[in-house]
């Protein structure tokens, strides 16, 4: 391993010292050669569009700035960058007219940036890549001796000047103003600003390319972009596609693969609106590990083809894939062309690499289809990777999640799901965190809404290893018809919900020594005929925990050994009026919310007088809130809005998985000195009323501040948790 570490360090040094290569090519013919450093070397100033049908040799440091004119590269045209870096700016760029498809290989180091601008709707003289460029800041004063410097007080100016000059926009003092609105230049919406890639962009070399495509309008990739390494020890390059005011569509392969011994490169897709992936995206590595892929959309992300950051040779580790969406994430595919998020490690010489890390974090819903798979497996003695789904809305999983340790000495990975709405594991779903002699991994799922588990969860281990723990939690009703499996030693298969229903095909199979199947229901529990709870006959246990003595579990299924019942009246109930079940705080429930029939609209027994006049109203405890006198810091209240909500749990989970800073007085809710996913889980439980207290570290002077206040409501309808995540970088 030390040898590998030394080799990794050398690869990084070489990559840092090397320059990069980038070529954008159309067919190479006998076209003339234009040596260019400015736009004037290519086209007359009045040419709009500027049509390039020759080879343009962009010199080191070249800036071909066409303003907001259109540029078309067609026929025998080609942009060539053989050393240094070069930039082309215009108002619309089309690469590859007239059916061009041929490419050629670059031979030297370079970097290429292509930029397509729009204009601000309120001032056509200002060009932009995103809306913020059309805001010149606030209307402030400027310094008397330096009008280019905005100021608020005299000390902002150099002596002997004062903050007494005329008012100007803070981001550009050449614009005078009277009020802040004078500094607004509309939106970045005038003109096309589009990038259309219909001919390949090639940057393969020992020191691969940095290729940046930036546009205000849509970016459409209809021809391959390749910044891979072409020697055994070369790294993958860096590819960025970013639309500041529109969408990105990938309809041709984008690749930043390394050579056999190198590190995978980076591929970054960003858009204010949507990102649509209809072709492969690869950042595969070799012995130096897989690369990094990030997709970040202000609206929807739709993925229909493979996205990979595998380690494909050597003993490299899988890379990282992050997907952020301001609305929904939809992953599809077909039976003959599955969509796979690949993060597998590789193996060589008796050693194996770990699986990589995947994070889906979206404000809206996650819909992961039947023909979609996450593969983050470790090879030989490698561990399975870390996979996390975070949805502000509903989460539907119909495909497979693989985070296994595939080798005899391997270990399973860790998979976690967090949903602000309902969560569904469809019958076609299969989650595997199995391992070898180094134990299986874990699976955790927390849903604020209903939970349906119809798929299978495998947390078993082979060759003497211990199985992993599985924890499922719902803030509403959990219905299980699928299978949960574990083995080994001291493992737990756990389900917690307001209401639990195990249907006929449900199976909890915990073959571990001293293992336990544990079901906790805050209102009702039903184990239907055919359902099975199985643990080790000699040492295992099936434990059924319930809140209300009047509503013991209904047990018609198979229990081996017979279950142990535990009454826990301290559990927080989940009242829902009109469900034909008398919940905590209710005195009746006739299956409706119509008053005047003996049971009121809020499920209280009506007296004779109230039946003909008014219905009674009973306030019910729905959640608890930790407060601090004087409005101080609240444990679990990540955003400081005064209330602990599911949104705080999502934010704390993001901090835990990314090691981002998080104030321990708000985030370390178990006071163990670190921020873990378990802290986020506790905050979510608190937000939905399952915990009565969170215990963050506090200064000694504030040690006694914690008090518990009950939030009450005059209605008994189901509460819905609304969760919002800010997409990264937008």
C-alpha positions as semicolon CSV with decimal commas, in nm:
position;residue;x (nm);y (nm);z (nm)
1;X;0,000;0,000;0,000
2;X;0,293;0,233;0,063
3;X;0,410;0,174;-0,293
4;X;0,068;0,264;-0,421
5;X;0,064;0,581;-0,213
6;X;0,401;0,686;-0,357
7;X;0,282;0,618;-0,708
8;X;-0,035;0,818;-0,646
9;X;0,171;1,113;-0,522
10;X;0,392;1,101;-0,833
11;X;0,087;1,096;-1,061
12;X;-0,051;1,405;-0,888
13;X;0,282;1,588;-0,919
14;X;0,306;1,502;-1,284
15;X;-0,053;1,609;-1,348
16;X;-0,002;1,937;-1,166
17;X;0,316;2,017;-1,355
18;X;0,180;1,928;-1,697
19;X;-0,022;2,147;-1,928
20;X;-0,324;2,020;-2,117
21;X;-0,429;1,961;-2,475
22;X;-0,755;2,052;-2,646
23;X;-0,865;2,029;-3,007
24;X;-1,203;2,097;-3,161
25;X;-1,205;1,940;-3,501
26;X;-1,397;1,915;-3,823
27;X;-1,272;1,730;-4,131
28;X;-0,909;1,802;-4,210
29;X;-0,868;1,887;-4,580
30;X;-0,643;2,116;-4,773
31;X;-0,810;2,416;-4,610
32;X;-0,607;2,728;-4,551
33;X;-0,446;2,792;-4,215
34;X;-0,530;3,105;-4,018
35;X;-0,303;3,198;-3,729
36;X;-0,525;3,382;-3,482
37;X;-0,491;3,575;-3,158
38;X;-0,803;3,795;-3,196
39;X;-1,140;3,773;-3,371
40;X;-1,019;4,023;-3,633
41;X;-0,773;3,761;-3,758
42;X;-1,064;3,534;-3,847
43;X;-1,353;3,748;-3,974
44;X;-1,426;4,114;-4,060
45;X;-1,594;4,306;-3,777
46;X;-1,922;4,327;-3,971
47;X;-1,947;3,953;-4,043
48;X;-2,250;3,815;-3,859
49;X;-2,243;3,524;-3,861
50;X;-1,872;3,466;-3,885
51;X;-1,841;3,145;-4,088
52;X;-1,516;2,954;-4,033
53;X;-1,431;2,703;-4,305
54;X;-1,053;2,708;-4,257
55;X;-0,818;2,573;-3,992
56;X;-0,784;2,836;-3,720
57;X;-0,464;2,795;-3,518
58;X;-0,549;2,965;-3,188
59;X;-0,222;3,092;-3,042
60;X;-0,131;3,062;-2,672
61;X;-0,333;3,319;-2,480
62;X;-0,560;3,388;-2,780
63;X;-0,893;3,561;-2,714
64;X;-1,125;3,548;-3,013
65;X;-1,399;3,783;-2,895
66;X;-1,681;3,819;-3,146
67;X;-1,903;4,013;-2,906
68;X;-2,257;3,884;-2,945
69;X;-2,219;3,788;-3,310
70;X;-2,289;3,430;-3,420
71;X;-2,000;3,200;-3,516
72;X;-2,033;2,889;-3,734
73;X;-1,750;2,637;-3,781
74;X;-1,839;2,420;-4,081
75;X;-1,710;2,239;-4,386
76;X;-1,332;2,205;-4,356
77;X;-1,322;2,442;-4,061
78;X;-1,139;2,350;-3,744
79;X;-1,032;2,523;-3,426
80;X;-0,690;2,407;-3,313
81;X;-0,513;2,481;-2,984
82;X;-0,170;2,321;-2,970
83;X;-0,026;2,486;-2,658
84;X;-0,124;2,718;-2,376
85;X;-0,484;2,824;-2,340
86;X;-0,728;2,992;-2,577
87;X;-1,080;3,136;-2,554
88;X;-1,356;3,201;-2,807
89;X;-1,647;3,429;-2,714
90;X;-1,957;3,500;-2,920
91;X;-2,335;3,531;-2,908
92;X;-2,407;3,189;-3,059
93;X;-2,168;2,910;-3,153
94;X;-2,241;2,624;-3,391
95;X;-1,970;2,363;-3,435
96;X;-2,004;2,124;-3,725
97;X;-2,223;2,220;-4,015
98;X;-2,269;2,029;-4,341
99;X;-2,263;1,684;-4,179
100;X;-1,902;1,702;-4,064
101;X;-1,793;1,408;-3,849
102;X;-1,419;1,345;-3,883
103;X;-1,179;1,421;-3,599
104;X;-0,802;1,446;-3,562
105;X;-0,560;1,396;-3,275
106;X;-0,382;1,670;-3,083
107;X;-0,014;1,649;-2,999
108;X;0,066;1,920;-2,746
109;X;-0,067;2,064;-2,422
110;X;-0,354;2,313;-2,426
111;X;-0,680;2,433;-2,276
112;X;-0,989;2,554;-2,462
113;X;-1,281;2,769;-2,346
114;X;-1,590;2,832;-2,561
115;X;-1,838;3,093;-2,438
116;X;-2,174;3,202;-2,581
117;X;-2,328;3,518;-2,435
118;X;-2,671;3,678;-2,425
119;X;-2,747;4,043;-2,350
120;X;-2,929;4,194;-2,055
121;X;-3,292;4,263;-2,137
122;X;-3,273;4,607;-1,979
123;X;-2,948;4,717;-2,146
124;X;-2,837;4,554;-2,471
125;X;-2,485;4,692;-2,428
126;X;-2,424;4,455;-2,136
127;X;-2,363;4,091;-2,226
128;X;-2,417;3,813;-1,978
129;X;-2,388;3,444;-1,903
130;X;-2,640;3,448;-1,616
131;X;-2,891;3,682;-1,456
132;X;-2,654;3,807;-1,188
133;X;-2,446;3,978;-1,458
134;X;-2,747;4,203;-1,522
135;X;-2,741;4,331;-1,165
136;X;-2,490;4,606;-1,093
137;X;-2,535;4,571;-0,719
138;X;-2,685;4,831;-0,488
139;X;-2,700;5,207;-0,524
140;X;-2,428;5,346;-0,296
141;X;-2,214;5,655;-0,265
142;X;-1,861;5,672;-0,407
143;X;-1,543;5,820;-0,265
144;X;-1,481;6,186;-0,336
145;X;-1,122;6,126;-0,444
146;X;-1,185;5,795;-0,622
147;X;-1,521;5,766;-0,807
148;X;-1,437;5,404;-0,898
149;X;-1,465;5,305;-0,530
150;X;-1,810;5,261;-0,377
151;X;-1,852;5,332;-0,005
152;X;-2,089;5,348;0,288
153;X;-1,873;5,539;0,537
154;X;-1,563;5,757;0,518
155;X;-1,328;5,480;0,629
156;X;-1,409;5,293;0,308
157;X;-1,216;5,565;0,121
158;X;-0,844;5,633;0,119
159;X;-0,729;5,946;0,296
160;X;-0,798;6,233;0,243
161;X;-1,116;6,132;0,054
162;X;-1,463;6,109;0,205
163;X;-1,775;5,906;0,124
164;X;-1,948;6,206;-0,028
165;X;-1,934;6,153;-0,401
166;X;-2,237;6,095;-0,628
167;X;-2,436;5,772;-0,597
168;X;-2,337;5,486;-0,825
169;X;-2,394;5,114;-0,863
170;X;-2,165;4,919;-0,630
171;X;-2,054;4,661;-0,891
172;X;-1,989;4,917;-1,163
173;X;-1,948;5,277;-1,049
174;X;-1,965;5,399;-1,410
175;X;-2,344;5,364;-1,372
176;X;-2,503;5,648;-1,174
177;X;-2,820;5,579;-0,976
178;X;-3,074;5,720;-0,735
179;X;-3,223;5,396;-0,601
180;X;-3,127;5,027;-0,610
181;X;-3,368;4,961;-0,898
182;X;-3,151;5,180;-1,121
183;X;-2,878;4,917;-1,094
184;X;-3,097;4,640;-1,234
185;X;-3,053;4,571;-1,605
186;X;-3,327;4,311;-1,641
187;X;-3,255;3,943;-1,699
188;X;-3,003;3,755;-1,911
189;X;-3,257;3,677;-2,181
190;X;-3,185;3,885;-2,493
191;X;-3,030;3,692;-2,781
192;X;-2,951;3,325;-2,834
193;X;-2,644;3,249;-2,623
194;X;-2,653;2,887;-2,743
195;X;-2,373;2,635;-2,792
196;X;-2,446;2,360;-3,045
197;X;-2,179;2,088;-3,063
198;X;-2,228;1,881;-3,379
199;X;-1,860;1,800;-3,436
200;X;-1,627;1,624;-3,191
201;X;-1,407;1,804;-2,942
202;X;-1,093;1,599;-2,885
203;X;-0,828;1,657;-2,621
204;X;-0,666;1,318;-2,571
205;X;-0,297;1,330;-2,479
206;X;-0,056;1,233;-2,205
207;X;-0,158;1,554;-2,033
208;X;-0,525;1,576;-2,133
209;X;-0,735;1,883;-2,194
210;X;-0,926;2,128;-1,990
211;X;-1,239;2,190;-2,197
212;X;-1,491;2,450;-2,078
213;X;-1,820;2,516;-2,254
214;X;-2,013;2,803;-2,097
215;X;-2,333;2,954;-2,232
216;X;-2,621;3,176;-2,133
217;X;-2,854;2,973;-2,356
218;X;-2,890;2,602;-2,414
219;X;-2,589;2,374;-2,456
220;X;-2,658;2,077;-2,685
221;X;-2,385;1,814;-2,722
222;X;-2,455;1,605;-3,033
223;X;-2,095;1,495;-3,098
224;X;-1,838;1,337;-2,868
225;X;-1,629;1,535;-2,622
226;X;-1,316;1,348;-2,514
227;X;-1,053;1,473;-2,270
228;X;-0,912;1,133;-2,181
229;X;-0,555;1,020;-2,126
230;X;-0,389;0,831;-2,412
231;X;-0,090;0,674;-2,233
232;X;-0,093;0,406;-1,959
233;X;-0,009;0,648;-1,679
234;X;-0,193;0,961;-1,795
235;X;-0,487;1,110;-1,606
236;X;-0,824;1,206;-1,741
237;X;-0,889;1,572;-1,818
238;X;-1,148;1,822;-1,702
239;X;-1,473;1,889;-1,888
240;X;-1,725;2,156;-1,785
241;X;-2,063;2,226;-1,948
242;X;-2,247;2,513;-1,780
243;X;-2,561;2,696;-1,891
244;X;-2,617;3,000;-1,673
245;X;-2,975;3,072;-1,783
246;X;-3,103;2,765;-1,971
247;X;-3,046;2,387;-2,003
248;X;-2,778;2,131;-2,090
249;X;-2,850;1,827;-2,307
250;X;-2,590;1,554;-2,356
251;X;-2,677;1,346;-2,664
252;X;-2,324;1,220;-2,741
253;X;-2,057;1,057;-2,528
254;X;-1,860;1,276;-2,288
255;X;-1,541;1,116;-2,158
256;X;-1,258;1,205;-1,920
257;X;-1,116;0,854;-1,873
258;X;-0,756;0,798;-1,763
259;X;-0,494;0,557;-1,884
260;X;-0,449;0,228;-1,702
261;X;-0,245;0,369;-1,413
262;X;-0,391;0,718;-1,392
263;X;-0,673;0,899;-1,216
264;X;-1,007;0,953;-1,381
265;X;-1,082;1,313;-1,473
266;X;-1,376;1,537;-1,387
267;X;-1,701;1,603;-1,573
268;X;-1,922;1,884;-1,445
269;X;-2,267;1,963;-1,587
270;X;-2,455;2,265;-1,456
271;X;-2,771;2,448;-1,565
272;X;-3,013;2,703;-1,429
273;X;-3,295;2,491;-1,572
274;X;-3,264;2,123;-1,669
275;X;-2,981;1,876;-1,729
276;X;-3,070;1,587;-1,961
277;X;-2,829;1,296;-2,004
278;X;-2,909;1,087;-2,313
279;X;-2,555;0,958;-2,373
280;X;-2,273;0,808;-2,165
281;X;-2,066;1,020;-1,929
282;X;-1,740;0,860;-1,817
283;X;-1,464;0,961;-1,577
284;X;-1,316;0,617;-1,525
285;X;-0,974;0,573;-1,369
286;X;-0,723;0,296;-1,332
287;X;-0,490;0,216;-1,047
288;X;-0,512;0,584;-0,950
289;X;-0,890;0,565;-0,876
290;X;-1,203;0,671;-1,059
291;X;-1,274;1,038;-1,123
292;X;-1,555;1,276;-1,035
293;X;-1,889;1,353;-1,203
294;X;-2,115;1,631;-1,082
295;X;-2,459;1,720;-1,221
296;X;-2,629;2,029;-1,083
297;X;-2,962;2,162;-1,213
298;X;-3,183;2,439;-1,084
299;X;-3,484;2,245;-1,207
300;X;-3,491;1,879;-1,321
301;X;-3,219;1,620;-1,382
302;X;-3,311;1,340;-1,624
303;X;-3,062;1,055;-1,674
304;X;-3,122;0,787;-1,936
305;X;-2,769;0,652;-1,996
306;X;-2,467;0,525;-1,804
307;X;-2,267;0,758;-1,578
308;X;-1,936;0,606;-1,464
309;X;-1,644;0,685;-1,236
310;X;-1,514;0,330;-1,197
311;X;-1,160;0,214;-1,136
312;X;-1,118;-0,024;-1,427
313;X;-0,767;-0,169;-1,373
314;X;-0,514;-0,206;-1,092
315;X;-0,635;-0,185;-0,734
316;X;-0,796;0,157;-0,770
317;X;-1,099;0,282;-0,580
318;X;-1,424;0,394;-0,736
319;X;-1,465;0,769;-0,772
320;X;-1,751;1,005;-0,685
321;X;-2,082;1,100;-0,847
322;X;-2,292;1,386;-0,708
323;X;-2,633;1,488;-0,846
324;X;-2,816;1,799;-0,723
325;X;-3,157;1,913;-0,843
326;X;-3,379;2,205;-0,750
327;X;-3,684;2,004;-0,847
328;X;-3,693;1,635;-0,949
329;X;-3,447;1,361;-1,041
330;X;-3,569;1,099;-1,289
331;X;-3,351;0,801;-1,382
332;X;-3,469;0,569;-1,657
333;X;-3,328;0,319;-1,906
334;X;-3,458;0,009;-2,080
335;X;-3,431;-0,368;-2,051
336;X;-3,163;-0,372;-2,319
337;X;-2,984;-0,055;-2,213
338;X;-2,978;-0,012;-1,837
339;X;-2,879;0,318;-1,679
340;X;-2,591;0,240;-1,444
341;X;-2,416;0,474;-1,205
342;X;-2,080;0,297;-1,191
343;X;-1,843;0,344;-0,897
344;X;-1,680;0,004;-0,869
345;X;-1,329;-0,054;-0,739
346;X;-1,086;-0,277;-0,929
347;X;-0,843;-0,553;-0,834
348;X;-0,482;-0,652;-0,901
349;X;-0,212;-0,861;-0,735
350;X;-0,436;-1,002;-0,464
351;X;-0,563;-0,659;-0,353
352;X;-0,882;-0,476;-0,434
353;X;-1,016;-0,124;-0,425
354;X;-1,325;0,006;-0,249
355;X;-1,644;0,118;-0,417
356;X;-1,691;0,492;-0,456
357;X;-1,936;0,750;-0,323
358;X;-2,270;0,856;-0,471
359;X;-2,498;1,135;-0,351
360;X;-2,840;1,229;-0,487
361;X;-2,970;1,546;-0,317
362;X;-3,287;1,698;-0,464
363;X;-3,553;1,941;-0,348
364;X;-3,836;1,746;-0,510
365;X;-3,889;1,378;-0,592
366;X;-3,647;1,099;-0,680
367;X;-3,781;0,847;-0,932
368;X;-3,523;0,571;-0,981
369;X;-3,663;0,335;-1,244
370;X;-3,669;-0,041;-1,283
371;X;-3,383;-0,045;-1,535
372;X;-3,151;0,173;-1,329
373;X;-2,867;0,053;-1,105
374;X;-2,611;0,199;-0,868
375;X;-2,300;-0,019;-0,865
376;X;-2,044;0,071;-0,597
377;X;-1,880;-0,259;-0,519
378;X;-1,542;-0,336;-0,365
379;X;-1,321;-0,608;-0,514
380;X;-1,124;-0,877;-0,328
381;X;-1,052;-0,720;0,015
382;X;-1,215;-0,391;-0,083
383;X;-1,524;-0,244;0,082
384;X;-1,852;-0,152;-0,079
385;X;-1,905;0,220;-0,126
386;X;-2,131;0,485;0,028
387;X;-2,463;0,559;-0,143
388;X;-2,702;0,831;-0,026
389;X;-3,041;0,939;-0,163
390;X;-3,192;1,259;-0,017
391;X;-3,532;1,372;-0,146
392;X;-3,727;1,671;-0,023
393;X;-4,040;1,505;-0,165
394;X;-4,119;1,143;-0,249
395;X;-3,861;0,873;-0,315
396;X;-3,937;0,582;-0,547
397;X;-3,680;0,306;-0,598
398;X;-3,766;0,042;-0,859
399;X;-3,407;-0,043;-0,957
400;X;-3,106;-0,190;-0,778
401;X;-2,849;-0,054;-0,533
402;X;-2,524;-0,253;-0,509
403;X;-2,266;-0,160;-0,244
404;X;-2,118;-0,503;-0,182
405;X;-1,780;-0,632;-0,079
406;X;-1,747;-0,893;-0,353
407;X;-1,430;-1,063;-0,228
408;X;-1,388;-1,327;0,041
409;X;-1,228;-1,067;0,270
410;X;-1,444;-0,778;0,157
411;X;-1,700;-0,574;0,350
412;X;-2,033;-0,431;0,251
413;X;-2,089;-0,059;0,210
414;X;-2,340;0,182;0,356
415;X;-2,664;0,293;0,190
416;X;-2,897;0,558;0,330
417;X;-3,227;0,704;0,207
418;X;-3,397;1,016;0,345
419;X;-3,736;1,132;0,215
420;X;-3,936;1,435;0,317
421;X;-4,244;1,269;0,168
422;X;-4,334;0,906;0,103
423;X;-4,081;0,634;0,021
424;X;-4,139;0,327;-0,195
425;X;-3,915;0,027;-0,257
426;X;-4,091;-0,138;-0,551
427;X;-4,109;-0,518;-0,599
428;X;-3,834;-0,494;-0,863
429;X;-3,590;-0,321;-0,628
430;X;-3,292;-0,501;-0,475
431;X;-3,059;-0,340;-0,221
432;X;-2,738;-0,530;-0,144
433;X;-2,481;-0,433;0,117
434;X;-2,352;-0,786;0,166
435;X;-1,990;-0,859;0,253
436;X;-1,736;-1,133;0,317
437;X;-1,534;-1,210;0,626
438;X;-1,505;-0,836;0,702
439;X;-1,882;-0,806;0,759
440;X;-2,179;-0,669;0,568
441;X;-2,270;-0,302;0,551
442;X;-2,578;-0,111;0,662
443;X;-2,902;0,020;0,514
444;X;-3,097;0,308;0,670
445;X;-3,419;0,462;0,543
446;X;-3,614;0,747;0,703
447;X;-3,938;0,869;0,548
448;X;-4,157;1,146;0,682
449;X;-4,455;0,999;0,496
450;X;-4,582;0,652;0,412
451;X;-4,329;0,375;0,354
452;X;-4,383;0,077;0,126
453;X;-4,123;-0,199;0,117
454;X;-4,196;-0,452;-0,155
455;X;-3,839;-0,520;-0,269
456;X;-3,551;-0,709;-0,108
457;X;-3,272;-0,594;0,124
458;X;-2,966;-0,817;0,159
459;X;-2,731;-0,738;0,449
460;X;-2,578;-1,084;0,483
461;X;-2,210;-1,175;0,512
462;X;-2,007;-1,472;0,395
463;X;-1,705;-1,663;0,528
464;X;-1,767;-1,597;0,896
465;X;-1,840;-1,225;0,870
466;X;-2,126;-1,059;1,053
467;X;-2,433;-0,936;0,874
468;X;-2,531;-0,572;0,872
469;X;-2,803;-0,373;1,043
470;X;-3,114;-0,257;0,858
471;X;-3,324;0,031;0,992
472;X;-3,651;0,147;0,835
473;X;-3,854;0,435;0,974
474;X;-4,175;0,605;0,866
475;X;-4,354;0,909;1,005
476;X;-4,681;0,752;0,889
477;X;-4,778;0,398;0,779
478;X;-4,518;0,134;0,687
479;X;-4,637;-0,153;0,470
480;X;-4,395;-0,440;0,412
481;X;-4,442;-0,716;0,155
482;X;-4,074;-0,771;0,068
483;X;-3,778;-0,938;0,238
484;X;-3,506;-0,825;0,479
485;X;-3,208;-1,055;0,538
486;X;-2,910;-1,055;0,774
487;X;-2,689;-1,304;0,958
488;X;-2,367;-1,336;1,156
489;X;-2,367;-1,191;1,505
490;X;-2,563;-0,926;1,699
491;X;-2,744;-0,772;1,402
492;X;-3,078;-0,592;1,406
493;X;-3,354;-0,567;1,147
494;X;-3,567;-0,277;1,266
495;X;-3,891;-0,114;1,153
496;X;-4,043;0,191;1,324
497;X;-4,362;0,366;1,215
498;X;-4,691;0,510;1,329
499;X;-4,870;0,209;1,185
500;X;-4,712;-0,116;1,071
501;X;-4,861;-0,370;0,833
502;X;-4,669;-0,687;0,745
503;X;-4,843;-0,841;0,445
504;X;-4,855;-1,210;0,359
505;X;-4,525;-1,216;0,166
506;X;-4,326;-1,013;0,421
507;X;-4,014;-1,179;0,563
508;X;-3,772;-1,061;0,831
509;X;-3,492;-1,321;0,825
510;X;-3,225;-1,254;1,087
511;X;-3,003;-1,559;1,121
512;X;-2,749;-1,383;1,344
513;X;-2,647;-1,517;1,682
514;X;-2,814;-1,288;1,937
515;X;-2,982;-1,111;1,645
516;X;-3,313;-0,931;1,674
517;X;-3,611;-0,836;1,462
518;X;-3,757;-0,524;1,625
519;X;-4,088;-0,365;1,525
520;X;-4,209;-0,045;1,695
521;X;-4,558;0,093;1,628
522;X;-4,676;0,423;1,777
523;X;-5,040;0,348;1,695
524;X;-5,121;0,003;1,550
525;X;-4,944;-0,310;1,427
526;X;-5,076;-0,594;1,213
527;X;-4,885;-0,908;1,117
528;X;-5,104;-1,069;0,853
529;X;-5,130;-1,441;0,786
530;X;-4,830;-1,558;0,586
531;X;-4,594;-1,290;0,713
532;X;-4,279;-1,417;0,885
533;X;-4,051;-1,296;1,162
534;X;-3,758;-1,537;1,188
535;X;-3,450;-1,510;1,407
536;X;-3,210;-1,763;1,558
537;X;-3,419;-2,007;1,763
538;X;-3,162;-2,045;2,041
539;X;-3,032;-1,688;2,081
540;X;-3,241;-1,453;1,871
541;X;-3,554;-1,253;1,948
542;X;-3,854;-1,102;1,777
543;X;-3,957;-0,790;1,967
544;X;-4,288;-0,610;1,913
545;X;-4,311;-0,267;2,080
546;X;-4,645;-0,085;2,096
547;X;-4,779;0,228;2,269
548;X;-5,143;0,166;2,355
549;X;-5,253;-0,120;2,580
550;X;-5,592;-0,105;2,409
551;X;-5,430;-0,168;2,069
552;X;-5,192;-0,466;2,103
553;X;-5,031;-0,608;1,785
554;X;-5,259;-0,825;1,572
555;X;-5,054;-1,140;1,517
556;X;-5,158;-1,388;1,248
557;X;-4,816;-1,449;1,093
558;X;-4,529;-1,686;1,169
559;X;-4,298;-1,594;1,460
560;X;-3,988;-1,805;1,516
561;X;-3,924;-1,785;1,807
562;X;-4,253;-1,643;1,940
563;X;-4,234;-1,266;1,971
564;X;-4,175;-1,077;2,293
565;X;-4,429;-0,795;2,346
566;X;-4,324;-0,469;2,510
567;X;-4,570;-0,195;2,605
568;X;-4,408;0,150;2,584
569;X;-4,661;0,418;2,674
570;X;-4,400;0,694;2,639
571;X;-4,407;0,665;2,261
572;X;-4,552;0,969;2,083
573;X;-4,876;0,884;1,902
574;X;-4,974;0,977;1,545
575;X;-5,340;1,082;1,548
576;X;-5,528;1,076;1,217
577;X;-5,898;1,150;1,249
578;X;-6,121;0,955;1,011
579;X;-5,911;0,638;0,974
580;X;-6,152;0,421;1,177
581;X;-5,885;0,375;1,443
582;X;-5,886;0,548;1,782
583;X;-5,546;0,714;1,802
584;X;-5,372;0,908;2,075
585;X;-5,587;1,201;2,189
586;X;-5,902;1,071;2,020
587;X;-6,209;0,944;2,205
588;X;-6,378;0,803;1,894
589;X;-6,316;0,748;1,522
590;X;-6,606;0,642;1,300
591;X;-6,409;0,651;0,976
592;X;-6,512;1,000;0,872
593;X;-6,477;1,363;0,977
594;X;-6,845;1,451;0,950
595;X;-6,985;1,600;1,274
596;X;-7,328;1,534;1,415
597;X;-7,313;1,154;1,405
598;X;-7,191;1,101;1,758
599;X;-6,822;1,151;1,668
600;X;-6,708;1,503;1,595
601;X;-6,494;1,630;1,306
602;X;-6,190;1,606;1,532
603;X;-6,275;1,256;1,661
604;X;-6,420;1,343;2,001
605;X;-6,736;1,185;2,139
606;X;-7,027;1,425;2,090
607;X;-7,277;1,492;2,367
608;X;-7,646;1,545;2,301
609;X;-7,604;1,923;2,310
610;X;-7,306;1,936;2,082
611;X;-7,466;1,700;1,831
612;X;-7,728;1,960;1,734
613;X;-7,520;2,275;1,779
614;X;-7,142;2,269;1,769
615;X;-6,867;2,010;1,770
616;X;-6,603;2,001;2,039
617;X;-6,241;2,081;1,962
618;X;-5,952;1,915;2,137
619;X;-5,596;2,030;2,094
620;X;-5,360;1,744;2,026
621;X;-4,984;1,719;2,071
622;X;-4,834;1,677;1,725
623;X;-4,469;1,754;1,778
624;X;-4,225;1,878;2,036
625;X;-3,993;2,172;2,002
626;X;-3,677;2,241;2,199
627;X;-3,665;2,610;2,289
628;X;-3,425;2,843;2,465
629;X;-3,539;3,147;2,666
630;X;-3,436;3,473;2,502
631;X;-3,424;3,327;2,149
632;X;-3,079;3,164;2,175
633;X;-2,937;2,870;1,981
634;X;-3,176;2,574;1,946
635;X;-3,036;2,223;1,933
636;X;-3,122;2,068;1,594
637;X;-3,233;2,401;1,444
638;X;-2,972;2,410;1,165
639;X;-3,113;2,712;0,981
640;X;-3,189;2,911;1,298
641;X;-3,557;2,972;1,214
642;X;-3,667;2,883;1,567
643;X;-3,822;2,541;1,492
644;X;-3,672;2,196;1,438
645;X;-3,800;2,062;1,105
646;X;-3,720;1,784;0,857
647;X;-3,531;2,043;0,652
648;X;-3,284;2,074;0,939
649;X;-3,230;1,697;0,935
650;X;-3,152;1,700;0,562
651;X;-2,903;1,985;0,605
652;X;-2,728;1,809;0,895
653;X;-2,708;1,487;0,690
654;X;-2,543;1,680;0,406
655;X;-2,292;1,821;0,655
656;X;-2,224;1,471;0,789
657;X;-2,159;1,307;0,451
658;X;-1,949;1,595;0,315
659;X;-1,768;1,684;0,640
660;X;-1,890;2,041;0,597
661;X;-1,871;2,276;0,898
662;X;-2,177;2,258;1,120
663;X;-2,217;2,435;1,455
664;X;-2,212;2,152;1,714
665;X;-2,453;2,351;1,931
666;X;-2,708;2,294;1,654
667;X;-2,587;1,974;1,484
668;X;-2,418;1,746;1,740
669;X;-2,746;1,638;1,893
670;X;-2,599;1,344;2,085
671;X;-2,297;1,544;2,216
672;X;-2,044;1,284;2,102
673;X;-1,811;1,544;1,951
674;X;-1,876;1,461;1,583
675;X;-2,149;1,516;1,323
676;X;-2,281;1,184;1,190
677;X;-2,583;1,067;0,990
678;X;-2,721;0,946;1,323
679;X;-2,753;1,310;1,432
680;X;-2,964;1,383;1,124
681;X;-3,181;1,078;1,198
682;X;-3,240;1,195;1,555
683;X;-3,338;1,543;1,433
684;X;-3,589;1,395;1,186
685;X;-3,733;1,176;1,462
686;X;-3,765;1,484;1,680
687;X;-3,929;1,682;1,400
688;X;-4,200;1,418;1,352
689;X;-4,255;1,386;1,727
690;X;-4,075;1,064;1,815
691;X;-3,813;1,216;2,048
692;X;-3,878;1,459;2,329
693;X;-3,528;1,603;2,360
694;X;-3,205;1,666;2,171
695;X;-2,881;1,715;2,363
696;X;-2,626;1,937;2,192
697;X;-2,308;2,051;2,372
698;X;-2,356;2,391;2,540
699;X;-2,144;2,631;2,745
700;X;-2,160;2,571;3,120
701;X;-2,348;2,897;3,172
702;X;-2,623;2,775;2,943
703;X;-2,636;2,413;3,064
704;X;-2,983;2,447;3,213
705;X;-3,155;2,624;2,928
706;X;-3,320;2,324;2,760
707;X;-3,695;2,304;2,802
708;X;-3,951;2,113;2,610
709;X;-4,254;2,296;2,471
710;X;-4,546;2,119;2,311
711;X;-4,675;2,255;1,984
712;X;-5,051;2,211;1,961
713;X;-5,303;2,233;1,681
714;X;-5,680;2,267;1,669
715;X;-5,705;2,016;1,383
716;X;-5,618;1,647;1,358
717;X;-5,550;1,609;0,987
718;X;-5,227;1,442;0,878
719;X;-4,929;1,674;0,881
720;X;-4,709;1,699;0,571
721;X;-4,340;1,777;0,602
722;X;-4,209;2,020;0,338
723;X;-3,838;1,990;0,268
724;X;-3,625;2,223;0,055
725;X;-3,259;2,168;-0,035
726;X;-3,055;2,438;-0,203
727;X;-2,887;2,280;-0,509
728;X;-2,512;2,308;-0,491
729;X;-2,355;2,590;-0,683
730;X;-2,678;2,745;-0,813
